[in-house]
Amino acid sequence: MITHSFTAEPRDAKVKAKALRNAGKIPAVLYGPDVQEHFTVQHNDVKHLIYTPDFKIGEVSLDGSKHQCIVKDIQYHPMTDQIHHIDFLAIKPGTMIKVEIPVKFKGVSPGVLNGGKLMQSMRKVKVKLDPANLVDELLIDISELKLGFAVRVKDIELPDGIELMVNEAVPVAAVEVPRALKSAEAAAEKEDGEEDGAEAPAEGGSE
């Protein structure tokens, strides 16, 4: 499990959020079973925790204490995409949490080898687990995925202690048949049909 450590400063309740942002700070809150702290962080200190396709745990140092956490919610400015506020959820073994974990593939799809394109429609899946069972990624085997077929949530290899929070019938990825391949198959079928018609004996013909 990848852990990203960063330092936070306690937030002065007298200072407005706008003033903090103008000073280059991001207002944030850490909440959980035994903690609720308001503080500020620097953008550069948390960007590797936010702008990443990987699942990471944060470890925030605040007032001499360290807390493991995950990013639960981020609020952005509607026009500039500037981060306005971050919610961090403190994690503690024994307390169940809901998180979204990246889904990765293993194996080689025969459909891709035959000219198809692998289209991933779900990159993360929501699960419920004890933080002690956290993993970086969940795997799905595509070694038998043929042209025009899909793998679904139910095909994800689920370690013990992890519960899916998504309908198992939802597609995760499919091998799309390219237009060129479809055209080639259609042309081949048409040609076969014409040959079959030419070889068929004509009824009522003269000897």
N, C-alpha and C positions, 0 to 999 in steps of 0.2 A: 504494500500500500504506500503510495506517494504522499508524503507529508510536507506541507509548505508552512514554514514558520514566519511570523511577522509580529511586529511590535505595535501596540496601540496606546493612545493617550486618553485618560479619563476626560469626558466631555464636561465642559463648564456649562451648566444649565442656564447661566445668564447670557451666554453668547448665542445669537440666533444662527440657525442652520445656514442661511444665506451668507452670513459673514464668515462662517467656517469654510464654505465652499470657495468664497473669494480668496481665502488664504491658502487654498490648495488642499484643504482637508475634506475628507468624506465622513459625514455623520454615519454612525453604525450602532447596532445594538446586538448584544449577545444574550440569548435567553435559553433556558433549559430547566430541568428539574430542580436544580439547586442554585441557579445563578440568573441574574438579570442585570446587565451592565450596559450603560450608554458610554460610548467613546468615539474617537475619531481615528482614521487611518489615512496614510498617504497612498495615492493612486499607485505609485511604483512598487509599494510594498505588497499590494494584493493583486496586481494585474496578472501574475502567473497563476493565481488561484481562480481567477474569473475568466480570462480569455484563453481557454484551453478545452480541447475535446476530451481530455482525460479526467477521470474522477480523482479528486485529491481531498485529503483531510487538511484542515487548517489547524495551526497551533498558535494561538494568540497569547502574547505576553502582555499582561495588564496589571499594573500596580504590584509587581513582584510575583504574581501568580500566572500559571500557564493553564490554558483551557483548550482541549481539543474540540473542534467544531467543523461544521460544513456550511457552505453558503446556501441559505434557504430562499432568499429573495433579494432581487436587486431592482431599485427604482432608478429610471433614467429620465433625463430632461427630454421632453417630446420633440424638441427641435434640434438639439445639439448632440444628443446621446451621451451627454456628460452624466456620470454616475451621481445621483442625488442622495441615495441612502442604501445601505446594505444591512440585511438581516442575517445574522449568524446563529445557527442552532447548536448549542452545546451538546456533545454526545457523551454518553456514559454507559459502560457495559451494564446490561441488565435492563436498560430502558429502550424499548422498541422505537425505531424511527422509520420514516418513509423517505427513500432517496431514489434518484434516477441514475442508473449505472449504464455506461456505454456497452453496446452489443458489438462484438467483433466476430469475424468469420474464421473458421479453420477448414483446411482442405481446399481442393481445387474443384470447381464446378465443371462437370462435363459439358453443360450447356454453354459455358463461356468458352471452353476449348473448341466447341463447334461453331463459334462465331457470334454467340449471344452476348448481351451486355448485362452485367449484374447491377440492378437498380435497388438501392437500399432505401426503404421508406420509413424505417424506424431506426434511429441511431442510439437512442437511450430507452431503457425500459424502467418503469416505476416498480419498486419492490419494497417490501416491509421486512425489517430484520433487526437483530440485536447488533449494535456496533461491533461486537466481538467477531461477527461473521462478515464484516465488510470486505469486499473484493474490488480490485481495480476495474475489472471488466467481466462480462458474461459472454460465453462462447456459443456459437451455433454452427453445426457441421453442414457444409454445403457440398461435400464430396459426392453426393448423389443427386444434386440439383440439376435437372435437365432443362432444355429450352422450353420456355413457356410455363414453367412451374415455379412455385414459391415456397419459401420456408416461413413458418409462422411462430408466434410467441411460444406455442406449445413445444416447439422444437429446440428451444433454448436449453442448454445444459445447466441445470439449476443445482448449485451446491446445497448441502444440508443447511437448514436454518434460514433459508431465504424464501419468502412468499411473494409470488407475482401479484401485482395490483392492476394488471391489464388483461383484457379478454384474450384467452389463449388462441382464438381464431384469427386475431389481427395479423396481417402479413408483416414480416420484417424485411424481406427482400425477395425479388423475383428475377429470373433471367429473361430479359426482353428479347424477342426475335427481331433483328434489324430489318428495315424495309427492303434492303437489297436481298437479304436471304428469303424474305417472304415472296418477293417478286420472282426470284429464281425458282422457288418451289412451285409457285403458281404456273410459271412457264413450263416447268417440267411436267406438271400434271396435265396441262393443256396439250402438250406434245404427245404424252402417253394416250390421252383420249382420242386425239386425231389418228394415231397409229392404230388403235383398237378399232376405230370406225372404218379405216381403210382396209383392214384385214377381214372384216365381217363380210360374208357372202351376200350378194344382192338377191333378194327374193323376187321370183317371177321373171328372171333373166332368161334369154335364149341360149341354147347350147351351141 
